[in-house]
Amino acid sequence: MYRNKNVPGRAAYLAETIPLITAASQVAPHIFIWGFPESVARLVDHWPSHLKLEGWLTWFFKNAPSRSKSWRPSQQTCLHLRRRDGKLYPEHFYSEKHRALAAANRLEFKMTPYSVFQEALLSGFIKRSEQTGFRYQKPESVIEPLLRMTTKPGDLVIDPTAGSGTTGAAAVRLGCAALLSDRSAAAIKLCRERLAAHLDSP
């Protein structure tokens, strides 16, 4: 969800998002919430008690255009909330050597992803084949680590604010099924076009 970056906007973000988190936690063991850092920060300690903060993740990019005379915006924040029964799959990031060490219980330091990841915004010639023209489109490489850590092939990934379908594209590439929705009819049309080869029905 995106809101105006002011006090009323952040208050509205909090009031609207907490009930959605509560509802999502009834069907999903992992929840990812994206937004501006100052808005997402308002959620801390307000989510249901059966969820824990697994990670505060930051997507960092250097190629954002800005007219700001102060700090140049170059990040988005993602909260990873997890139910107690939510499984993690750090082994999906291991090399063969690390997997062998882990199997022998000799892997002292876990080779998991950093909580800050740098990926350029989709603009100009950057990953042009991925670009759909959707305003807030994220690169698939930003979504993939989230899914690799929390899913295995055959799992179902749900995105209720699907936008251009990036989560769905990343999910099917990892062997998962995807259930996508969006309040924008244009976004749904874009998702269907992007994922046409993977749809169950025409």
Biotite code that builds the C-alpha atoms (Angstrom):
import biotite.structure as struc

atoms = struc.array([
    struc.Atom([0.000, 0.000, 0.000], chain_id="A", res_id=1, res_name="MET", atom_name="CA", element="C"),
    struc.Atom([1.181, 3.526, -0.766], chain_id="A", res_id=2, res_name="TYR", atom_name="CA", element="C"),
    struc.Atom([0.031, 6.595, 1.111], chain_id="A", res_id=3, res_name="ARG", atom_name="CA", element="C"),
    struc.Atom([0.877, 10.287, 1.180], chain_id="A", res_id=4, res_name="ASN", atom_name="CA", element="C"),
    struc.Atom([4.109, 10.825, 3.061], chain_id="A", res_id=5, res_name="LYS", atom_name="CA", element="C"),
    struc.Atom([2.629, 13.027, 5.775], chain_id="A", res_id=6, res_name="ASN", atom_name="CA", element="C"),
    struc.Atom([1.000, 12.569, 9.203], chain_id="A", res_id=7, res_name="VAL", atom_name="CA", element="C"),
    struc.Atom([-2.568, 11.948, 7.925], chain_id="A", res_id=8, res_name="PRO", atom_name="CA", element="C"),
    struc.Atom([-1.240, 9.603, 5.265], chain_id="A", res_id=9, res_name="GLY", atom_name="CA", element="C"),
    struc.Atom([0.739, 7.545, 7.769], chain_id="A", res_id=10, res_name="ARG", atom_name="CA", element="C"),
    struc.Atom([-2.233, 7.387, 10.143], chain_id="A", res_id=11, res_name="ALA", atom_name="CA", element="C"),
    struc.Atom([-4.460, 6.154, 7.318], chain_id="A", res_id=12, res_name="ALA", atom_name="CA", element="C"),
    struc.Atom([-1.836, 3.575, 6.372], chain_id="A", res_id=13, res_name="TYR", atom_name="CA", element="C"),
    struc.Atom([-1.793, 2.208, 9.929], chain_id="A", res_id=14, res_name="LEU", atom_name="CA", element="C"),
    struc.Atom([-5.583, 2.129, 10.268], chain_id="A", res_id=15, res_name="ALA", atom_name="CA", element="C"),
    struc.Atom([-6.079, 0.320, 6.964], chain_id="A", res_id=16, res_name="GLU", atom_name="CA", element="C"),
    struc.Atom([-3.142, -2.056, 7.090], chain_id="A", res_id=17, res_name="THR", atom_name="CA", element="C"),
    struc.Atom([-3.476, -3.672, 10.540], chain_id="A", res_id=18, res_name="ILE", atom_name="CA", element="C"),
    struc.Atom([-6.875, -5.288, 9.771], chain_id="A", res_id=19, res_name="PRO", atom_name="CA", element="C"),
    struc.Atom([-5.454, -6.551, 6.478], chain_id="A", res_id=20, res_name="LEU", atom_name="CA", element="C"),
    struc.Atom([-2.458, -8.079, 8.267], chain_id="A", res_id=21, res_name="ILE", atom_name="CA", element="C"),
    struc.Atom([-4.814, -9.765, 10.730], chain_id="A", res_id=22, res_name="THR", atom_name="CA", element="C"),
    struc.Atom([-6.898, -11.213, 7.902], chain_id="A", res_id=23, res_name="ALA", atom_name="CA", element="C"),
    struc.Atom([-3.842, -12.325, 5.934], chain_id="A", res_id=24, res_name="ALA", atom_name="CA", element="C"),
    struc.Atom([-2.415, -14.126, 8.958], chain_id="A", res_id=25, res_name="SER", atom_name="CA", element="C"),
    struc.Atom([-5.445, -16.408, 9.007], chain_id="A", res_id=26, res_name="GLN", atom_name="CA", element="C"),
    struc.Atom([-4.481, -17.919, 5.657], chain_id="A", res_id=27, res_name="VAL", atom_name="CA", element="C"),
    struc.Atom([-0.722, -17.377, 5.302], chain_id="A", res_id=28, res_name="ALA", atom_name="CA", element="C"),
    struc.Atom([2.197, -18.253, 7.609], chain_id="A", res_id=29, res_name="PRO", atom_name="CA", element="C"),
    struc.Atom([4.349, -15.505, 6.074], chain_id="A", res_id=30, res_name="HIS", atom_name="CA", element="C"),
    struc.Atom([3.337, -11.923, 5.301], chain_id="A", res_id=31, res_name="ILE", atom_name="CA", element="C"),
    struc.Atom([5.397, -9.312, 3.457], chain_id="A", res_id=32, res_name="PHE", atom_name="CA", element="C"),
    struc.Atom([4.401, -5.648, 3.744], chain_id="A", res_id=33, res_name="ILE", atom_name="CA", element="C"),
    struc.Atom([5.974, -3.111, 1.397], chain_id="A", res_id=34, res_name="TRP", atom_name="CA", element="C"),
    struc.Atom([5.910, 0.652, 1.778], chain_id="A", res_id=35, res_name="GLY", atom_name="CA", element="C"),
    struc.Atom([7.741, 3.861, 2.503], chain_id="A", res_id=36, res_name="PHE", atom_name="CA", element="C"),
    struc.Atom([10.003, 3.425, 5.564], chain_id="A", res_id=37, res_name="PRO", atom_name="CA", element="C"),
    struc.Atom([8.262, 6.140, 7.577], chain_id="A", res_id=38, res_name="GLU", atom_name="CA", element="C"),
    struc.Atom([4.862, 4.533, 6.930], chain_id="A", res_id=39, res_name="SER", atom_name="CA", element="C"),
    struc.Atom([5.903, 0.936, 7.499], chain_id="A", res_id=40, res_name="VAL", atom_name="CA", element="C"),
    struc.Atom([7.580, 1.951, 10.767], chain_id="A", res_id=41, res_name="ALA", atom_name="CA", element="C"),
    struc.Atom([4.152, 2.872, 12.157], chain_id="A", res_id=42, res_name="ARG", atom_name="CA", element="C"),
    struc.Atom([3.177, -0.801, 12.031], chain_id="A", res_id=43, res_name="LEU", atom_name="CA", element="C"),
    struc.Atom([5.822, -1.925, 14.516], chain_id="A", res_id=44, res_name="VAL", atom_name="CA", element="C"),
    struc.Atom([4.254, -3.514, 17.628], chain_id="A", res_id=45, res_name="ASP", atom_name="CA", element="C"),
    struc.Atom([0.709, -3.059, 16.266], chain_id="A", res_id=46, res_name="HIS", atom_name="CA", element="C"),
    struc.Atom([0.373, -6.355, 14.424], chain_id="A", res_id=47, res_name="TRP", atom_name="CA", element="C"),
    struc.Atom([-1.360, -9.374, 16.055], chain_id="A", res_id=48, res_name="PRO", atom_name="CA", element="C"),
    struc.Atom([0.559, -11.060, 18.868], chain_id="A", res_id=49, res_name="SER", atom_name="CA", element="C"),
    struc.Atom([0.685, -14.402, 17.041], chain_id="A", res_id=50, res_name="HIS", atom_name="CA", element="C"),
    struc.Atom([2.991, -12.819, 14.459], chain_id="A", res_id=51, res_name="LEU", atom_name="CA", element="C"),
    struc.Atom([6.676, -12.061, 14.969], chain_id="A", res_id=52, res_name="LYS", atom_name="CA", element="C"),
    struc.Atom([8.945, -9.736, 13.050], chain_id="A", res_id=53, res_name="LEU", atom_name="CA", element="C"),
    struc.Atom([11.220, -12.083, 11.142], chain_id="A", res_id=54, res_name="GLU", atom_name="CA", element="C"),
    struc.Atom([13.025, -9.327, 9.300], chain_id="A", res_id=55, res_name="GLY", atom_name="CA", element="C"),
    struc.Atom([13.107, -5.641, 8.404], chain_id="A", res_id=56, res_name="TRP", atom_name="CA", element="C"),
    struc.Atom([14.189, -5.750, 4.768], chain_id="A", res_id=57, res_name="LEU", atom_name="CA", element="C"),
    struc.Atom([15.395, -2.866, 2.625], chain_id="A", res_id=58, res_name="THR", atom_name="CA", element="C"),
    struc.Atom([15.495, -2.630, -1.149], chain_id="A", res_id=59, res_name="TRP", atom_name="CA", element="C"),
    struc.Atom([18.192, -0.102, -2.057], chain_id="A", res_id=60, res_name="PHE", atom_name="CA", element="C"),
    struc.Atom([18.531, 1.498, -5.500], chain_id="A", res_id=61, res_name="PHE", atom_name="CA", element="C"),
    struc.Atom([20.833, 4.228, -6.806], chain_id="A", res_id=62, res_name="LYS", atom_name="CA", element="C"),
    struc.Atom([19.057, 5.204, -10.007], chain_id="A", res_id=63, res_name="ASN", atom_name="CA", element="C"),
    struc.Atom([15.984, 6.974, -8.607], chain_id="A", res_id=64, res_name="ALA", atom_name="CA", element="C"),
    struc.Atom([15.346, 10.399, -10.179], chain_id="A", res_id=65, res_name="PRO", atom_name="CA", element="C"),
    struc.Atom([14.839, 13.083, -7.553], chain_id="A", res_id=66, res_name="SER", atom_name="CA", element="C"),
    struc.Atom([14.353, 16.851, -7.288], chain_id="A", res_id=67, res_name="ARG", atom_name="CA", element="C"),
    struc.Atom([14.924, 16.765, -3.538], chain_id="A", res_id=68, res_name="SER", atom_name="CA", element="C"),
    struc.Atom([17.232, 19.392, -2.052], chain_id="A", res_id=69, res_name="LYS", atom_name="CA", element="C"),
    struc.Atom([17.801, 17.160, 0.969], chain_id="A", res_id=70, res_name="SER", atom_name="CA", element="C"),
    struc.Atom([18.299, 13.391, 1.317], chain_id="A", res_id=71, res_name="TRP", atom_name="CA", element="C"),
    struc.Atom([17.724, 11.608, -1.952], chain_id="A", res_id=72, res_name="ARG", atom_name="CA", element="C"),
    struc.Atom([15.131, 8.797, -1.652], chain_id="A", res_id=73, res_name="PRO", atom_name="CA", element="C"),
    struc.Atom([16.731, 5.480, -2.590], chain_id="A", res_id=74, res_name="SER", atom_name="CA", element="C"),
    struc.Atom([14.944, 2.716, -0.685], chain_id="A", res_id=75, res_name="GLN", atom_name="CA", element="C"),
    struc.Atom([11.743, 0.852, 0.002], chain_id="A", res_id=76, res_name="GLN", atom_name="CA", element="C"),
    struc.Atom([11.036, -1.152, 3.128], chain_id="A", res_id=77, res_name="THR", atom_name="CA", element="C"),
    struc.Atom([9.536, -4.621, 3.475], chain_id="A", res_id=78, res_name="CYS", atom_name="CA", element="C"),
    struc.Atom([8.455, -6.142, 6.789], chain_id="A", res_id=79, res_name="LEU", atom_name="CA", element="C"),
    struc.Atom([8.580, -9.931, 6.956], chain_id="A", res_id=80, res_name="HIS", atom_name="CA", element="C"),
    struc.Atom([6.071, -11.139, 9.544], chain_id="A", res_id=81, res_name="LEU", atom_name="CA", element="C"),
    struc.Atom([5.895, -14.840, 10.392], chain_id="A", res_id=82, res_name="ARG", atom_name="CA", element="C"),
    struc.Atom([3.468, -17.062, 12.260], chain_id="A", res_id=83, res_name="ARG", atom_name="CA", element="C"),
    struc.Atom([5.003, -19.564, 14.658], chain_id="A", res_id=84, res_name="ARG", atom_name="CA", element="C"),
    struc.Atom([4.246, -22.376, 12.224], chain_id="A", res_id=85, res_name="ASP", atom_name="CA", element="C"),
    struc.Atom([5.820, -20.557, 9.293], chain_id="A", res_id=86, res_name="GLY", atom_name="CA", element="C"),
    struc.Atom([8.788, -22.493, 7.923], chain_id="A", res_id=87, res_name="LYS", atom_name="CA", element="C"),
    struc.Atom([11.998, -20.927, 6.635], chain_id="A", res_id=88, res_name="LEU", atom_name="CA", element="C"),
    struc.Atom([14.202, -22.489, 3.974], chain_id="A", res_id=89, res_name="TYR", atom_name="CA", element="C"),
    struc.Atom([17.695, -20.984, 4.332], chain_id="A", res_id=90, res_name="PRO", atom_name="CA", element="C"),
    struc.Atom([19.122, -24.046, 2.596], chain_id="A", res_id=91, res_name="GLU", atom_name="CA", element="C"),
    struc.Atom([17.706, -22.718, -0.678], chain_id="A", res_id=92, res_name="HIS", atom_name="CA", element="C"),
    struc.Atom([20.573, -20.225, -0.656], chain_id="A", res_id=93, res_name="PHE", atom_name="CA", element="C"),
    struc.Atom([23.358, -22.699, 0.140], chain_id="A", res_id=94, res_name="TYR", atom_name="CA", element="C"),
    struc.Atom([25.987, -23.896, -2.287], chain_id="A", res_id=95, res_name="SER", atom_name="CA", element="C"),
    struc.Atom([26.545, -27.646, -2.616], chain_id="A", res_id=96, res_name="GLU", atom_name="CA", element="C"),
    struc.Atom([29.480, -27.354, -0.230], chain_id="A", res_id=97, res_name="LYS", atom_name="CA", element="C"),
    struc.Atom([27.377, -25.535, 2.356], chain_id="A", res_id=98, res_name="HIS", atom_name="CA", element="C"),
    struc.Atom([24.579, -28.091, 2.036], chain_id="A", res_id=99, res_name="ARG", atom_name="CA", element="C"),
    struc.Atom([27.022, -30.896, 2.710], chain_id="A", res_id=100, res_name="ALA", atom_name="CA", element="C"),
    struc.Atom([28.332, -29.096, 5.788], chain_id="A", res_id=101, res_name="LEU", atom_name="CA", element="C"),
    struc.Atom([24.785, -28.411, 6.995], chain_id="A", res_id=102, res_name="ALA", atom_name="CA", element="C"),
    struc.Atom([23.842, -32.077, 6.557], chain_id="A", res_id=103, res_name="ALA", atom_name="CA", element="C"),
    struc.Atom([26.805, -32.992, 8.743], chain_id="A", res_id=104, res_name="ALA", atom_name="CA", element="C"),
    struc.Atom([25.835, -30.292, 11.266], chain_id="A", res_id=105, res_name="ASN", atom_name="CA", element="C"),
    struc.Atom([29.140, -28.527, 10.610], chain_id="A", res_id=106, res_name="ARG", atom_name="CA", element="C"),
    struc.Atom([27.905, -25.296, 9.004], chain_id="A", res_id=107, res_name="LEU", atom_name="CA", element="C"),
    struc.Atom([28.676, -22.725, 11.687], chain_id="A", res_id=108, res_name="GLU", atom_name="CA", element="C"),
    struc.Atom([27.764, -19.596, 9.718], chain_id="A", res_id=109, res_name="PHE", atom_name="CA", element="C"),
    struc.Atom([24.536, -19.729, 7.704], chain_id="A", res_id=110, res_name="LYS", atom_name="CA", element="C"),
    struc.Atom([24.923, -18.338, 4.185], chain_id="A", res_id=111, res_name="MET", atom_name="CA", element="C"),
    struc.Atom([21.571, -16.566, 4.067], chain_id="A", res_id=112, res_name="THR", atom_name="CA", element="C"),
    struc.Atom([20.775, -13.316, 2.216], chain_id="A", res_id=113, res_name="PRO", atom_name="CA", element="C"),
    struc.Atom([21.473, -9.919, 3.716], chain_id="A", res_id=114, res_name="TYR", atom_name="CA", element="C"),
    struc.Atom([18.501, -7.871, 4.913], chain_id="A", res_id=115, res_name="SER", atom_name="CA", element="C"),
    struc.Atom([19.530, -5.058, 2.548], chain_id="A", res_id=116, res_name="VAL", atom_name="CA", element="C"),
    struc.Atom([19.619, -5.849, -1.146], chain_id="A", res_id=117, res_name="PHE", atom_name="CA", element="C"),
    struc.Atom([20.575, -3.575, -4.004], chain_id="A", res_id=118, res_name="GLN", atom_name="CA", element="C"),
    struc.Atom([18.687, -3.782, -7.285], chain_id="A", res_id=119, res_name="GLU", atom_name="CA", element="C"),
    struc.Atom([18.244, -0.963, -9.774], chain_id="A", res_id=120, res_name="ALA", atom_name="CA", element="C"),
    struc.Atom([14.822, 0.479, -10.511], chain_id="A", res_id=121, res_name="LEU", atom_name="CA", element="C"),
    struc.Atom([13.308, -0.732, -13.761], chain_id="A", res_id=122, res_name="LEU", atom_name="CA", element="C"),
    struc.Atom([13.860, 2.231, -16.057], chain_id="A", res_id=123, res_name="SER", atom_name="CA", element="C"),
    struc.Atom([15.610, 3.018, -19.303], chain_id="A", res_id=124, res_name="GLY", atom_name="CA", element="C"),
    struc.Atom([17.590, 0.038, -20.539], chain_id="A", res_id=125, res_name="PHE", atom_name="CA", element="C"),
    struc.Atom([17.648, -1.759, -17.171], chain_id="A", res_id=126, res_name="ILE", atom_name="CA", element="C"),
    struc.Atom([16.004, -5.185, -17.545], chain_id="A", res_id=127, res_name="LYS", atom_name="CA", element="C"),
    struc.Atom([13.902, -3.856, -20.383], chain_id="A", res_id=128, res_name="ARG", atom_name="CA", element="C"),
    struc.Atom([12.425, -7.292, -21.061], chain_id="A", res_id=129, res_name="SER", atom_name="CA", element="C"),
    struc.Atom([10.821, -7.170, -17.588], chain_id="A", res_id=130, res_name="GLU", atom_name="CA", element="C"),
    struc.Atom([9.379, -3.692, -17.892], chain_id="A", res_id=131, res_name="GLN", atom_name="CA", element="C"),
    struc.Atom([5.606, -3.473, -18.256], chain_id="A", res_id=132, res_name="THR", atom_name="CA", element="C"),
    struc.Atom([5.086, 0.264, -17.849], chain_id="A", res_id=133, res_name="GLY", atom_name="CA", element="C"),
    struc.Atom([3.494, -0.205, -14.432], chain_id="A", res_id=134, res_name="PHE", atom_name="CA", element="C"),
    struc.Atom([4.441, 2.716, -12.202], chain_id="A", res_id=135, res_name="ARG", atom_name="CA", element="C"),
    struc.Atom([5.478, 0.830, -9.074], chain_id="A", res_id=136, res_name="TYR", atom_name="CA", element="C"),
    struc.Atom([6.882, -2.295, -10.707], chain_id="A", res_id=137, res_name="GLN", atom_name="CA", element="C"),
    struc.Atom([9.609, -4.071, -8.748], chain_id="A", res_id=138, res_name="LYS", atom_name="CA", element="C"),
    struc.Atom([12.280, -6.244, -10.379], chain_id="A", res_id=139, res_name="PRO", atom_name="CA", element="C"),
    struc.Atom([11.662, -9.977, -10.068], chain_id="A", res_id=140, res_name="GLU", atom_name="CA", element="C"),
    struc.Atom([15.104, -10.213, -8.440], chain_id="A", res_id=141, res_name="SER", atom_name="CA", element="C"),
    struc.Atom([13.750, -8.200, -5.483], chain_id="A", res_id=142, res_name="VAL", atom_name="CA", element="C"),
    struc.Atom([10.863, -10.613, -4.896], chain_id="A", res_id=143, res_name="ILE", atom_name="CA", element="C"),
    struc.Atom([12.687, -13.892, -5.531], chain_id="A", res_id=144, res_name="GLU", atom_name="CA", element="C"),
    struc.Atom([14.741, -13.969, -2.294], chain_id="A", res_id=145, res_name="PRO", atom_name="CA", element="C"),
    struc.Atom([11.576, -13.452, -0.239], chain_id="A", res_id=146, res_name="LEU", atom_name="CA", element="C"),
    struc.Atom([9.921, -16.441, -1.881], chain_id="A", res_id=147, res_name="LEU", atom_name="CA", element="C"),
    struc.Atom([13.015, -18.643, -1.805], chain_id="A", res_id=148, res_name="ARG", atom_name="CA", element="C"),
    struc.Atom([13.298, -18.111, 1.953], chain_id="A", res_id=149, res_name="MET", atom_name="CA", element="C"),
    struc.Atom([9.643, -18.896, 2.670], chain_id="A", res_id=150, res_name="THR", atom_name="CA", element="C"),
    struc.Atom([8.405, -21.365, 0.032], chain_id="A", res_id=151, res_name="THR", atom_name="CA", element="C"),
    struc.Atom([9.250, -24.623, -1.668], chain_id="A", res_id=152, res_name="LYS", atom_name="CA", element="C"),
    struc.Atom([8.146, -25.783, -5.140], chain_id="A", res_id=153, res_name="PRO", atom_name="CA", element="C"),
    struc.Atom([4.440, -26.546, -5.188], chain_id="A", res_id=154, res_name="GLY", atom_name="CA", element="C"),
    struc.Atom([3.504, -23.975, -2.526], chain_id="A", res_id=155, res_name="ASP", atom_name="CA", element="C"),
    struc.Atom([0.860, -21.309, -3.144], chain_id="A", res_id=156, res_name="LEU", atom_name="CA", element="C"),
    struc.Atom([1.880, -17.638, -3.154], chain_id="A", res_id=157, res_name="VAL", atom_name="CA", element="C"),
    struc.Atom([-0.878, -15.029, -2.705], chain_id="A", res_id=158, res_name="ILE", atom_name="CA", element="C"),
    struc.Atom([-0.526, -11.363, -3.673], chain_id="A", res_id=159, res_name="ASP", atom_name="CA", element="C"),
    struc.Atom([-3.657, -9.232, -3.048], chain_id="A", res_id=160, res_name="PRO", atom_name="CA", element="C"),
    struc.Atom([-1.999, -6.107, -4.499], chain_id="A", res_id=161, res_name="THR", atom_name="CA", element="C"),
    struc.Atom([-0.467, -7.763, -7.528], chain_id="A", res_id=162, res_name="ALA", atom_name="CA", element="C"),
    struc.Atom([0.173, -4.685, -9.650], chain_id="A", res_id=163, res_name="GLY", atom_name="CA", element="C"),
    struc.Atom([1.982, -5.825, -12.781], chain_id="A", res_id=164, res_name="SER", atom_name="CA", element="C"),
    struc.Atom([2.273, -9.434, -11.576], chain_id="A", res_id=165, res_name="GLY", atom_name="CA", element="C"),
    struc.Atom([5.919, -9.468, -10.513], chain_id="A", res_id=166, res_name="THR", atom_name="CA", element="C"),
    struc.Atom([5.231, -11.707, -7.508], chain_id="A", res_id=167, res_name="THR", atom_name="CA", element="C"),
    struc.Atom([3.385, -14.141, -9.753], chain_id="A", res_id=168, res_name="GLY", atom_name="CA", element="C"),
    struc.Atom([6.214, -14.182, -12.286], chain_id="A", res_id=169, res_name="ALA", atom_name="CA", element="C"),
    struc.Atom([8.780, -14.858, -9.557], chain_id="A", res_id=170, res_name="ALA", atom_name="CA", element="C"),
    struc.Atom([6.570, -17.545, -8.005], chain_id="A", res_id=171, res_name="ALA", atom_name="CA", element="C"),
    struc.Atom([6.076, -19.578, -11.178], chain_id="A", res_id=172, res_name="VAL", atom_name="CA", element="C"),
    struc.Atom([9.779, -19.356, -11.957], chain_id="A", res_id=173, res_name="ARG", atom_name="CA", element="C"),
    struc.Atom([10.456, -20.977, -8.568], chain_id="A", res_id=174, res_name="LEU", atom_name="CA", element="C"),
    struc.Atom([7.909, -23.724, -9.196], chain_id="A", res_id=175, res_name="GLY", atom_name="CA", element="C"),
    struc.Atom([5.127, -22.274, -7.040], chain_id="A", res_id=176, res_name="CYS", atom_name="CA", element="C"),
    struc.Atom([1.500, -21.557, -7.857], chain_id="A", res_id=177, res_name="ALA", atom_name="CA", element="C"),
    struc.Atom([0.277, -17.971, -7.581], chain_id="A", res_id=178, res_name="ALA", atom_name="CA", element="C"),
    struc.Atom([-3.071, -16.398, -6.719], chain_id="A", res_id=179, res_name="LEU", atom_name="CA", element="C"),
    struc.Atom([-3.110, -12.730, -7.723], chain_id="A", res_id=180, res_name="LEU", atom_name="CA", element="C"),
    struc.Atom([-5.653, -9.952, -7.267], chain_id="A", res_id=181, res_name="SER", atom_name="CA", element="C"),
    struc.Atom([-5.744, -6.175, -7.469], chain_id="A", res_id=182, res_name="ASP", atom_name="CA", element="C"),
    struc.Atom([-8.421, -3.508, -7.163], chain_id="A", res_id=183, res_name="ARG", atom_name="CA", element="C"),
    struc.Atom([-7.286, -2.068, -10.498], chain_id="A", res_id=184, res_name="SER", atom_name="CA", element="C"),
    struc.Atom([-8.812, -3.705, -13.573], chain_id="A", res_id=185, res_name="ALA", atom_name="CA", element="C"),
    struc.Atom([-5.871, -2.422, -15.624], chain_id="A", res_id=186, res_name="ALA", atom_name="CA", element="C"),
    struc.Atom([-3.443, -4.191, -13.288], chain_id="A", res_id=187, res_name="ALA", atom_name="CA", element="C"),
    struc.Atom([-5.355, -7.475, -13.573], chain_id="A", res_id=188, res_name="ILE", atom_name="CA", element="C"),
    struc.Atom([-5.299, -7.179, -17.366], chain_id="A", res_id=189, res_name="LYS", atom_name="CA", element="C"),
    struc.Atom([-1.549, -6.612, -17.228], chain_id="A", res_id=190, res_name="LEU", atom_name="CA", element="C"),
    struc.Atom([-1.079, -9.652, -14.962], chain_id="A", res_id=191, res_name="CYS", atom_name="CA", element="C"),
    struc.Atom([-3.071, -11.865, -17.309], chain_id="A", res_id=192, res_name="ARG", atom_name="CA", element="C"),
    struc.Atom([-1.016, -10.748, -20.295], chain_id="A", res_id=193, res_name="GLU", atom_name="CA", element="C"),
    struc.Atom([2.278, -11.183, -18.465], chain_id="A", res_id=194, res_name="ARG", atom_name="CA", element="C"),
    struc.Atom([1.439, -14.624, -17.090], chain_id="A", res_id=195, res_name="LEU", atom_name="CA", element="C"),
    struc.Atom([-0.711, -15.892, -19.965], chain_id="A", res_id=196, res_name="ALA", atom_name="CA", element="C"),
    struc.Atom([1.403, -19.024, -20.429], chain_id="A", res_id=197, res_name="ALA", atom_name="CA", element="C"),
    struc.Atom([0.815, -20.039, -16.809], chain_id="A", res_id=198, res_name="HIS", atom_name="CA", element="C"),
    struc.Atom([-2.936, -19.424, -16.441], chain_id="A", res_id=199, res_name="LEU", atom_name="CA", element="C"),
    struc.Atom([-5.158, -22.360, -15.503], chain_id="A", res_id=200, res_name="ASP", atom_name="CA", element="C"),
    struc.Atom([-8.023, -21.005, -17.589], chain_id="A", res_id=201, res_name="SER", atom_name="CA", element="C"),
    struc.Atom([-8.379, -18.543, -20.483], chain_id="A", res_id=202, res_name="PRO", atom_name="CA", element="C"),
])
